[in-house]
Amino acid sequence: MEKSWRYGLTFNIGVLAAASLLTDVSSEMIVPLLPFFIVSLGGTAAAIGLIEGIAESVVSFVRIFSGHRSDAIGRRKPFVAAGYGTSTAAKVILAVASWWPHVLVARAGDRLGKGVRDPPRDALLADSTPAETRGKAFGFHRSMDTTGAIVGPILAAVLIVLGLTYNQIFLVAAIPAAVASLVVLLVREKRGVPMRRPLLASLSDLPPAVRRYFAVAALFAFGQVTMSLFLLRAGELSGLNPTAMISGVIALYVAFNVVYALLAFEVGRISDRVGRRPMLIAGYLTFAAAAAGFGLLPDPVFLLPLFLVLGASYAFVDGSQRAMVVDLTPADRRGTSLGAYHALIGAAKLPSGILAGVLYASVGPLAAFGLGGVLATLAAVSFVLVLRPTVSK
């Protein structure tokens, strides 16, 4: 008998998805406004790249620590709750920012919270669903998360029309983040068997296939141009006055997230049947095509199609990458492996963010997006060469 589409979507999956939805409503009220807020505070494209690169990377060691510690004590929930609370506090800092380095502090704090919660949360997702529905669970979580990314920018646009300042909008954005911090407390967790092993020993004992996959994922992350630069490019090409330009950029960002949300769940379900490999190769190549388009097609008529293609690439890659890490890792080391994965991706994004921002400001958008497209293509080729086909067990 065919199983219901809800099979594998347990209570914990629903709670974690709801928390992510609320958090993304909060975060995505901020993201499309952030590059323009930074510019209004005296920052440049290089400053945007620096902020996003540091925000994603400075806390990389925290990701390793939180993932490993969740394995060591046999519990995930305390780290997830602490991470959501930290991110909420950081959003309040944004609300009082008056100089672009303040944004750096706030973004680093927000990513600190994300670093604390992400590996244990992803391990908790994997622990809370059967192996045969792992891709579905990660895809559902990504879809709900991205639904928040649809609602958030729309709320931001409404608040702009109502005349609120950037700082006031950021303060409002802290409210759904605070609610998410409470929702996650509903998670039901059974204490697992503690894994009493030193961090370095745990990392060195990860399967060789995991380490090879990490290398490919890091290569892709190095070329994954920060979303702030895609949004800045859209604003520059729009040719509209500042108010209309911001509304237009928000609309494009919403379109990106609609595609992402609609595809992520189905991509996860398909990856449970055919494996993660085809999904990831397709995602890497789709991102390469989108990046090339942003660099080569400087006409506003192409912006909507390009953001739709970009959204599809995220749907193929994001959940599938996390699910594949779990596929390749023994259950008692999931937290450590996911922590190493998130840390490596974050570390790759520090030089990536800085380099892309500098290239954008000093050479031009084609150089920044072109490099991203080339590296994403190399990641797809590397996947074919160094990783065998895998189907989740």
TORBA-695889 format. One record per atom (N, C-alpha, C): x, y, z; residue in three letters. Coordinates in pm, whole numbers, plus 50000, padded with zeros to 5 digits. Example, Ala and Ser with C-alpha at 12.3 -4.5 7.8 and 13.67 -1.06 7.14 Angstrom:
! TORBA-695889
513194943150780Ala
512304955050780Ala
513204967050780Ala
512854977550708Ser
513674989450714Ser
512905000350787Ser
END
This chain:
! TORBA-695889
500854988050000Met
500005000050000Met
500885012550000Met
500535022049917Glu
501325034249908Glu
501195042550035Glu
502325047250083Lys
502335054750209Lys
501915069250185Lys
501325075250288Ser
500875089150280Ser
502075098450261Ser
501815109850198Trp
502885119650178Trp
503405124750312Trp
502575123050419Arg
502995127550552Arg
503895117650623Arg
504025105650568Tyr
504855095450633Tyr
506285100650652Tyr
506775099550775Gly
508125104250806Gly
508185118450857Gly
507085125950839Leu
507045139850888Leu
506495139751031Leu
507335136851126Thr
506955134751264Thr
506695147951337Thr
506275146851463Phe
506005158751545Phe
507235167851551Phe
508395161951577Asn
509615170051585Asn
509925177051454Asn
509725170151343Ile
509955176451212Ile
509055188551198Ile
507785187251238Gly
506855198551230Gly
507255210151317Gly
507675207251442Val
508085217951533Val
509315225251479Val
510305217551435Leu
511535223751384Leu
511255231651256Leu
510335226651174Ala
509975233951052Ala
509255246951087Ala
508365246551187Ala
507655258751228Ala
508625269151284Ala
509585264651365Ala
510585273851419Ala
511405280051307Ala
511775272151208Ser
512545277451096Ser
511725287151013Ser
510435284150995Leu
509565293350920Leu
509535307050988Leu
509315307151119Leu
509255319851193Leu
510585327151189Leu
511665319651205Thr
512995325851201Thr
513285331951066Thr
512845325050960Asp
513095330650827Asp
512185342350796Asp
510985342650851Val
510165354850839Val
510975366550893Val
511605364451008Ser
512415374851071Ser
513645378250988Ser
514425368050955Ser
515695370350885Ser
515485376450747Ser
514435371750677Glu
514235376250540Glu
513495389450531Glu
513025394750642Met
512625408850645Met
513865417750637Met
514995412050678Ile
516245419550685Ile
517085418050560Ile
517205405750507Val
518165402850400Val
518035411950278Val
516845413650218Pro
516775421950097Pro
517035436750122Pro
516915441250247Leu
517185455250281Leu
518635457550321Leu
519315446750360Leu
520635448150421Leu
521675454950333Leu
521825451150204Pro
522845457950124Pro
522615472950112Pro
521345476950103Phe
521035491150089Phe
521185498350223Phe
520915491450333Phe
521135496950466Phe
522625499350488Phe
523455489750447Ile
524905491050462Ile
525415502950382Ile
524915504250259Val
525325515550175Val
524875528750238Val
523685528950298Ser
523195541250361Ser
524025545150483Ser
524745535350540Leu
525605538050657Leu
527055540350618Leu
527315541650487Gly
528665544650441Gly
529445532950389Gly
528835521150379Gly
529535509350329Gly
529545508750177Gly
530355499750121Thr
530465497649977Thr
530195482949946Thr
530315479449816Ala
530155465349778Ala
531215456749847Ala
532425462249861Ala
533475454849931Ala
533095452550077Ala
532485462650140Ala
532045461150280Ala
530955450650291Ala
530055450150193Ile
528995439950192Ile
529605426050185Ile
530575424150093Gly
531235411250083Gly
531965407450210Gly
532635417450271Leu
533355414950396Leu
532395410750507Leu
531305418050523Ile
530335415150629Ile
529755401150612Ile
529315398050490Glu
528685384950469Glu
529695373650481Glu
530925376050433Gly
531955365750444Gly
532315362750589Gly
532545373450667Ile
532885371650808Ile
531705365750885Ile
530505370550856Ala
529325365550925Ala
529155350550908Ala
529515345450790Glu
529355331150764Glu
530535322950816Glu
531665329250843Ser
532885321550865Ser
533525322951002Ser
533435334551064Val
534135336651190Val
533705326451296Val
532445322251290Val
531925312951391Val
531995298351346Val
532835295451248Ser
532925281751198Ser
533275271851309Ser
534185275751396Phe
534595266651502Phe
533425263351594Phe
532475272651606Val
531305270151691Val
530475258751634Val
530365258251503Arg
529595247551439Arg
530195233851472Arg
531515232951465Ile
532155220251499Ile
531905216851645Ile
532075226751732Phe
531905224551875Phe
530485220151908Phe
529495227251855Ser
528105224051891Ser
527695210351840Ser
528115207151718Gly
527775193951664Gly
528425182751744Gly
529705184351774His
530415174051850His
529885172851992His
529605184352056Arg
529105183852193Arg
527725177252199Arg
526915179252097Ser
525595172752097Ser
525735157552086Ser
526765152752014Asp
527075138452014Asp
527585134052150Asp
528465142352209Ala
529135138552333Ala
528165136952450Ala
527135145552456Ile
526195144552568Ile
524915137152531Ile
524795133752402Gly
523605126552359Gly
522345134852354Gly
522475148152342Arg
521315156952335Arg
521535167952231Arg
520485171352159Arg
520545181752056Arg
519785194352097Arg
518665192552167Lys
517715203452192Lys
518325215552263Lys
519185214052366Pro
519725225952432Pro
520495235152338Pro
521225229252244Phe
521995237252150Phe
521075244352050Phe
520035237352007Val
519075243451913Val
518405255451979Val
517955253752103Ala
517275264652174Ala
518205276452197Ala
519435273752238Ala
520405284552262Ala
520725292052133Ala
520815284952024Gly
521115291351897Gly
520035300851851Gly
518775296551863Tyr
517665305351825Tyr
517625317751914Tyr
517875316052043Gly
517865327552134Gly
518965337652102Gly
520155332752067Thr
521275341552033Thr
520965349651908Thr
520405343251807Ser
520065350351683Ser
519015361251707Ser
518085358551795Thr
517065368551827Thr
517715381051888Thr
518635378851982Ala
519315390152046Ala
520115398351943Ala
520735391551847Ala
521525398551746Ala
520665407551658Ala
519445403351632Lys
518565411451548Lys
518185424551618Lys
518145424451750Val
517885436751824Val
519045446651806Val
520265441351798Ile
521445449951775Ile
521305457251642Ile
520835450151538Leu
520645456451407Leu
519705468351416Leu
518715467351504Ala
517705477851514Ala
518275491051565Ala
519465490651628Val
520065503051678Val
521365506451604Val
521655499451495Ala
522895501851420Ala
522875515651355Ala
524015522751364Ser
524115536051303Ser
525395537651222Ser
526195527051208Trp
527455527251134Trp
527655513151079Trp
528175511850955Trp
528165498550894Trp
528935487950973Trp
530005491051050Pro
530605480551134Pro
529655475051240Pro
528635483051281His
527635477651372His
526885465951306His
526665467151176Val
525995456451103Val
526855443751106Val
528175445551095Leu
529085434151103Leu
528925426851236Leu
528865434451346Val
528695428351479Val
527365420851487Val
526295427251438Ala
524975420951444Ala
524905408351359Ala
525445409051239Arg
525435397351151Arg
526275386051207Arg
527425389351266Ala
528255379051328Ala
527515372451444Ala
526775380451523Gly
525995374951633Gly
524875365951584Gly
524205370251477Asp
523135362151419Asp
523685348951368Asp
524835349351299Arg
525435337051248Arg
525995328451361Arg
526415334951471Leu
526855327251588Leu
525725318251636Leu
524525324151647Gly
523365316151686Gly
523075305151586Gly
523195308351459Lys
522985298251355Lys
524025287151365Lys
525255290951395Gly
526315281051410Gly
526075271651526Gly
525545277151635Val
525265268751753Val
524145258951724Val
523115263351651Arg
521915254951636Arg
521935245651516Arg
522585249451406Asp
522385242151281Asp
522815227551283Asp
524065224251324Pro
524425210051322Pro
523565201451414Pro
523325205551542Pro
522435197351625Pro
521005196651569Pro
520525207651511Arg
519175207351455Arg
519085197651339Arg
520075197951248Asp
520055188751135Asp
520185174251182Asp
520995172051286Ala
521095158551342Ala
519765154351404Ala
519095163751470Leu
517795160851530Leu
516755157751423Leu
516805164851312Leu
515935161751199Leu
516155147451152Leu
517425143651135Ala
517745130151090Ala
517325119751192Ala
517485122951321Asp
517115113651428Asp
515595111751437Asp
514835121251385Ser
513385121551406Ser
512585115951290Ser
513245110051192Thr
512525104551076Thr
513215091751031Thr
512465082250971Pro
513115070150918Pro
514105073550808Pro
515115064850790Ala
516145067350688Ala
515545068550549Ala
514445061150522Glu
513865061150388Glu
513145074150355Glu
512905082550456Thr
512235095450431Thr
513135107150469Thr
514425104750478Arg
515355115250522Arg
515355127050426Arg
515415124450298Gly
515395135350200Gly
514105143150206Gly
512975135950225Lys
511685142650237Lys
511675151950358Lys
512195147150472Ala
512195155150594Ala
513035167750576Ala
514225166250518Phe
515065178050495Phe
514425187250391Phe
513805181450289Gly
513135189650189Gly
511955197250245Gly
511155190550331Phe
510035197250396Phe
510515208650484Phe
511575206050560His
512135216550646His
512595228450563His
513275225750451Arg
513735236650364Arg
512555244250304Arg
511485236950266Ser
510315243650209Ser
509645252950310Ser
509485248150434Met
508885256450537Met
509775268350570Met
511065265850579Asp
512035276550604Asp
511915287350495Asp
511815282850372Thr
511765292250260Thr
510405298950247Thr
509355292450296Thr
508055299250302Thr
508165311650389Thr
508915310550498Gly
509185322350580Gly
509925333050502Gly
510775328550409Ala
511535337950328Ala
510665344550221Ala
509465339350200Ile
508505345950112Ile
507725356550191Ile
507275352450309Val
506465361450392Val
507295373450441Val
508545370750482Gly
509385381250540Gly
509585393350450Gly
510045391450327Pro
510225403150240Pro
508935410750210Pro
507815403350200Ile
506535410050176Ile
506185419050294Ile
506385414050416Leu
506155422350534Leu
507065434650534Leu
508315432450495Ala
509255443750489Ala
508775454250390Ala
508295449750274Ala
507805459250174Ala
506615467150226Ala
505705460250297Val
504545467150355Val
504995477750455Val
505955474150538Leu
506445483650640Leu
507155495650576Leu
507815493350465Ile
508445504450393Ile
507375514050341Ile
506315508350283Val
505205516550233Val
504575524650347Val
504535518650466Leu
503965525450581Leu
504895536150639Leu
506115536850586Gly
507025547450625Gly
507995544150736Gly
508125531350773Leu
509085527650877Leu
510505528550824Leu
511435531850911Thr
512845532350874Thr
513425518250876Thr
514645516850822Tyr
515325503950827Tyr
515415498850971Tyr
515855507251062Asn
516035503051201Asn
514725498451264Asn
513645505551234Gln
512345501751290Gln
511885488251233Gln
512125485951105Ile
511765473151044Ile
512555461751108Ile
513835464151135Phe
514665453751197Phe
514175450551338Phe
513655460551409Leu
513115458051543Leu
511855449351534Leu
510985452451438Val
509795444151417Val
510205429851382Val
511275428451305Ala
511735415251262Ala
512165406451379Ala
512535412451489Ala
512955404551605Ala
511785397251671Ala
510555401451643Ile
509385395451711Ile
509175380851669Ile
509065377751537Pro
508895363451502Pro
510095355051542Pro
511295360851546Ala
512465353451592Ala
512315349451738Ala
511775358551819Ala
511555355451961Ala
510505344451977Ala
509455344751895Val
508435334251901Val
509045320751863Val
509905320551763Ala
510575308151721Ala
511385302251835Ala
512025310851915Ser
512815306152029Ser
511955298852131Ser
510685302652139Leu
509755295852230Leu
509205283052168Leu
508905283452039Val
508345271751971Val
509275259851978Val
510565262151963Val
511515251151959Val
511595243652092Val
511135249952199Leu
511115243352329Leu
510125231652332Leu
509225230852234Leu
508245219852227Leu
508855206852176Leu
510045207252122Val
510685195152070Val
510765184352177Val
510415172152138Arg
510515160652227Arg
511765152752190Arg
512655151652286Glu
513915144852257Glu
514215134152361Glu
514535122352312Lys
515035111752400Lys
516555112752404Lys
517095112352523Arg
518545113352536Arg
519215101452467Arg
520155104452379Gly
520875093952309Gly
522045088752390Gly
522755079252331Val
523945073752396Val
525095083552378Val
525675088752486Pro
526785098252473Pro
527975091952401Pro
528625099852317Met
529825095352246Met
531025102352307Met
531715095552398Arg
532815101652473Arg
534115100252394Arg
534255108752294Arg
535485108452215Arg
535945122752193Arg
537275125052196Pro
537785138552171Pro
537385143352031Pro
537285156552017Leu
536855162251890Leu
537745158151775Leu
539075159551791Leu
539985156451681Leu
539915141751643Leu
539765133051743Ala
539645118751713Ala
538355115951636Ala
537275122751674Ser
536005120851606Ser
536075125651461Ser
536725136951440Leu
536855142151303Leu
537725133151216Leu
538835128351272Ser
539745119951194Ser
539135106351163Ser
538125102451241Asp
537495089351222Asp
536285089851128Asp
535995101551072Leu
534895102350977Leu
535235094250852Leu
534245087850790Pro
534515079550672Pro
535175087450559Pro
536055081050481Pro
536725087950368Pro
535735094250270Pro
534605087550246Ala
533615093150153Ala
533085106550201Ala
532955108250333Val
532505120950388Val
533525131750360Val
534795128650382Arg
535845138750361Arg
535935142650214Arg
535765132950123Arg
535775136449980Arg
534595145349945Arg
533455142150003Tyr
532275150349978Tyr
532455164550033Tyr
533055165650150Phe
533315178750208Phe
534145187350111Phe
535135181450046Ala
535985188949954Ala
535165194549838Ala
534255186449785Val
533415191049673Val
532465202049719Val
531835199949835Ala
530885209849887Ala
531585223149916Ala
532815222449967Ala
533565234649996Ala
533915242149868Ala
534235234849763Leu
534535241249635Leu
533315248749584Leu
532165242349594Phe
530935249149551Phe
530665261449637Phe
530845260049769Ala
530585271349861Ala
531505283049831Ala
532745280149792Phe
533675291049761Phe
533185299349642Phe
532465292849551Gly
531965300149434Gly
530545305249449Gly
529885302049561Gln
528475305949579Gln
528395320449624Gln
528305329249527Val
528275343649551Val
527165347049650Val
527485355849747Thr
526495359449849Thr
525245365649786Thr
524105362549844Met
522835367749794Met
522815382949793Met
523505389349884Ser
523515404049888Ser
524015409949757Ser
524985403349692Leu
525505408549566Leu
524525406249451Leu
523795395049454Phe
522735393149354Phe
521685404149368Phe
521325407349491Leu
520305417749514Leu
520825431549478Leu
522095434249510Leu
522705447049473Leu
522735448649321Leu
523075437949251Arg
523105438149105Arg
521715441149049Arg
520705434949106Ala
519335437449061Ala
518945452049082Ala
519325457649195Gly
519015471649222Gly
519695481049125Gly
520945478149092Glu
521705486648999Glu
521125486048858Glu
520625474248818Leu
520115472748682Leu
518685477848666Leu
517985479848777Ser
516565483048768Ser
516295496448702Ser
517185506248724Gly
516985519448668Gly
515835527148732Gly
515395522848849Leu
514255529148916Leu
514725538749024Leu
513805547149072Asn
514125555849185Asn
514295547149310Asn
514955552349415Pro
515295543749531Pro
514125536149591Pro
512965542649611Thr
511845535849673Thr
511315524549585Thr
511125527649457Ala
510635517549363Ala
511665506449344Ala
512945509949346Met
514005500149329Met
513985489849441Met
513845494449566Ile
513815485049679Ile
512605475849670Ile
511465481349633Ser
510265473149617Ser
510465462749507Ser
511095466849397Gly
511355457549288Gly
512305446449328Gly
513345449949402Val
514305439849449Val
513625430049543Val
512785435049632Ile
512055426249723Ile
511165416549644Ile
510495421549540Ala
509645412949458Ala
510445401849392Ala
511625405149342Leu
512485394949281Leu
512935384749384Leu
513245389549503Tyr
513695380449609Tyr
512555371149652Tyr
511335376349655Val
510175367949685Val
510005357249577Val
510155361149451Ala
510035351549341Ala
511085340449355Ala
512305344149389Phe
513375334449415Phe
512945324349522Phe
512385329349629Asn
512005320649741Asn
510775312249711Asn
509865317249628Val
508705309249589Val
509155296749515Val
510065298449419Val
510585286949344Val
511315277449438Val
512145282949526Tyr
512895275049623Tyr
511935266849709Tyr
510905273149764Ala
509955266349853Ala
509155255649780Ala
508725258549658Leu
507905249049583Leu
508685236649542Leu
509955238149513Leu
510755226949462Leu
511425218749571Leu
511765224849685Ala
512625218249783Ala
512025205149835Ala
510735204949866Phe
510105192949920Phe
510125181649817Phe
509775184849692Glu
509735174549588Glu
511145169549556Glu
512105178549555Val
513495174349533Val
513925164549641Val
513565167449766Gly
513905158349875Gly
513275144749857Gly
512005144249819Arg
511325131349797Arg
511975123549684Arg
512325130449576Ile
512955123549463Ile
514325118349502Ile
515065126149581Ser
516405121849621Ser
516375109349709Ser
515255107049780Asp
515115094649856Asp
515055082449765Asp
514575084549642Arg
514445073449548Arg
515665071749459Arg
516225082649411Val
517315081549312Val
518685085149369Val
518735089949493Gly
520015093849552Gly
520215108949546Gly
521185113649622Arg
521455128149629Arg
522275132949510Arg
523095124049455Arg
524065127849351Arg
523425135249233Arg
522375129749168Pro
521795137149054Pro
521245150749093Pro
520665151649213Met
520105164349258Met
521205174849275Met
522315170649334Leu
523395180149362Leu
524115184449234Leu
524355175249145Ile
525005178949018Ile
524115188748942Ile
522805185848940Ala
521875195048873Ala
521875208748941Ala
521935208849074Gly
521935221449147Gly
523175229749122Gly
524335223149120Tyr
525585230349096Tyr
525575236648956Tyr
525135228948857Leu
525135234148720Leu
524085245048701Leu
522945243748770Thr
521925254248761Thr
522425267148824Thr
523135266148936Phe
523715278248996Phe
524725284548901Phe
525555276248836Ala
526535281548742Ala
525855289248629Ala
524735283948580Ala
523995290748473Ala
523435304148523Ala
522885304248644Ala
522345316648698Ala
523435327048718Ala
524575323048774Ala
525675332448796Ala
526175338248665Ala
526295329648563Ala
526725334548432Ala
525745344748378Ala
524455342148397Gly
523445351448349Gly
523525365048415Gly
523755365248547Phe
523875378048618Phe
525095385848570Phe
526115378948527Gly
527305385948480Gly
527235390248335Gly
526535382248252Leu
526575384448107Leu
525375391648051Leu
524255391948122Leu
523025397448068Leu
522605410048144Leu
523265421248119Pro
522985433648196Pro
521745441048147Pro
520605434248152Asp
519355440348110Asp
518295436348211Asp
517525445848264Pro
516545442648369Pro
515505432548327Pro
515265430548196Val
514265421048151Val
514635406848189Val
515925404348210Phe
516365390748244Phe
516365388048395Phe
516115398248475Leu
516265396448619Leu
515305386048676Leu
514035386548641Leu
513075376948697Leu
513435362648658Leu
513675359548529Pro
514065345748496Pro
515325341148570Pro
516275350148586Leu
517525346348653Leu
517295343348801Leu
516445351048867Phe
516155348249007Phe
515375335149022Phe
514535331848923Leu
513825319048927Leu
514795307348912Leu
515755308648822Val
516775298248804Val
517635297048930Val
517965308448989Leu
518745308349113Leu
517985301149224Leu
516675303649235Gly
515855296849334Gly
515845281749313Gly
515775277449188Ala
515805263149159Ala
517115256949203Ala
518225264049184Ser
519525258649223Ser
519595256449374Ser
519075265749450Tyr
519065264349596Tyr
518195252449638Tyr
517055250549570Ala
516175239349604Ala
516855225949580Ala
517625224949475Phe
518335212549445Phe
519485209949543Phe
520125220649589Val
521385218849663Val
521185218249814Val
520455227349872Asp
520525229750016Asp
520165217550100Asp
518945212550086Gly
518545200850164Gly
519305188350126Gly
519595186649996Ser
520295174649951Ser
521705173750006Ser
522385185350019Gln
523735185050074Gln
523725180150218Gln
522795185050299Arg
522725180950439Arg
522335166250452Arg
521365162050370Ala
520935148150375Ala
522075138850334Ala
522895143150241Met
523995134450197Met
525045132850307Met
525295143550382Val
526225142350494Val
525745131550590Val
524435131650618Val
523865121650709Val
523955107750648Val
523685106450516Asp
523755093550449Asp
525135087050466Asp
526175095150465Leu
527535089950463Leu
528145088150602Leu
527385091550707Thr
527945092050843Thr
527215082550936Thr
527945075051021Pro
527285066851124Pro
526435075351217Pro
525355069651269Ala
524385077251348Ala
525005083951470Ala
525985077451535Asp
526545083051659Asp
527515094451634Asp
527775097451505Arg
528685108551473Arg
528025119051384Arg
526715118851377Arg
526015128351289Arg
526265142751329Arg
526195145651458Gly
526415159351503Gly
527795164351466Gly
528805155851490Thr
530185159651458Thr
530355161851308Thr
529815152651228Ser
529945153651083Ser
529215165851028Ser
528005168251076Leu
527265180051031Leu
527925192951079Leu
528515192651199Gly
529255204251247Gly
530445207251159Gly
531185196651121Ala
532335198551032Ala
531895203750896Ala
530775198550847Tyr
530245203050718Tyr
529895217850722Tyr
529105221950822His
528705236050832His
529925245150852His
530895240350931Ala
532095248350954Ala
532905250250827Ala
533045239550752Leu
533825240250628Leu
533145249350526Leu
531835248150515Ile
531105256850421Ile
531255271450464Ile
531125273950594Gly
531285287550643Gly
532685292850620Gly
533695284350644Ala
535075288650623Ala
535335291950477Ala
534745284350386Ala
534925286950243Ala
534285300250203Ala
533225304150274Lys
532515316350237Lys
533205329250283Lys
534165328250375Leu
534885340350416Leu
535715345950301Leu
536685338350246Pro
537435343850133Pro
536535345850011Pro
535515337349996Ser
534605338849883Ser
533875352149888Ser
533325355550007Gly
532575368050020Gly
533465380149997Gly
534675379850054Ile
535595391050038Ile
536025392449893Ile
536415381049831Leu
536885381449693Leu
535785386049598Leu
534575380749614Ala
533485384649525Ala
533165399549540Ala
533165404549664Gly
532895418649686Gly
533955427649624Gly
535225423749641Val
536325431649584Val
536265431449432Val
536035419549374Leu
535945418549228Leu
534775426749174Leu
533645426249243Tyr
532465433849201Tyr
532775448749202Tyr
533435453549308Ala
533685467849323Ala
534815472749233Ala
535865464649214Ser
537055469449144Ser
537135465348998Ser
536565453748963Val
536635448948824Val
535255449748758Val
534245445048829Gly
532895445548775Gly
532105433148809Gly
530795433648793Pro
529945422148826Pro
530305409448749Pro
530715410848622Leu
531035399148541Leu
532145390848606Leu
533145397548662Ala
534245390348726Ala
533765382648848Ala
532925389048931Ala
532445382449054Ala
531545370649022Ala
530545372848936Phe
529605362048904Phe
530245351448814Phe
531145355848727Gly
531825346248640Gly
532665336348719Gly
533375341248820Leu
534165332248905Leu
533255322248975Leu
532115326949025Gly
531165317849090Gly
530675307048997Gly
530375310748872Gly
529895300948775Gly
530935290448742Gly
532175294748727Val
533265285448695Val
533475275548809Val
533495280448933Leu
533745271649048Leu
532575262049070Leu
531345266449046Ala
530205257349059Ala
530285246248954Ala
530715249648833Thr
530885239448729Thr
531975229548767Thr
533075234648820Leu
534155225848865Leu
533685216548978Leu
532825221649065Ala
532275213249173Ala
531445201849115Ala
530645204749012Ala
529845194248949Ala
530735183648884Ala
531785188048816Val
532725178648754Val
533435170448861Val
533845176948969Ser
534535169949077Ser
533625159449140Ser
532345162649151Phe
531395153149208Phe
531385140249125Phe
531375141848996Val
531365130248907Val
532645122148921Val
533775129048939Leu
535065122348940Leu
535405115649072Leu
535035121649185Val
535535116649314Val
534485110049402Val
533185111049365Leu
532135105149448Leu
531295095349366Leu
531165083349417Arg
530355073349350Arg
528875076149374Arg
528025070749285Pro
526575072549307Pro
526155066649441Pro
525295073749513Thr
524815069049643Thr
523305070749651Thr
522665060949710Val
521235061849739Val
521085060249889Val
520325068949953Ser
520185068550098Ser
519645055150143Ser
520145050750260Lys
519765037650315Lys
518625039050414Lys
END
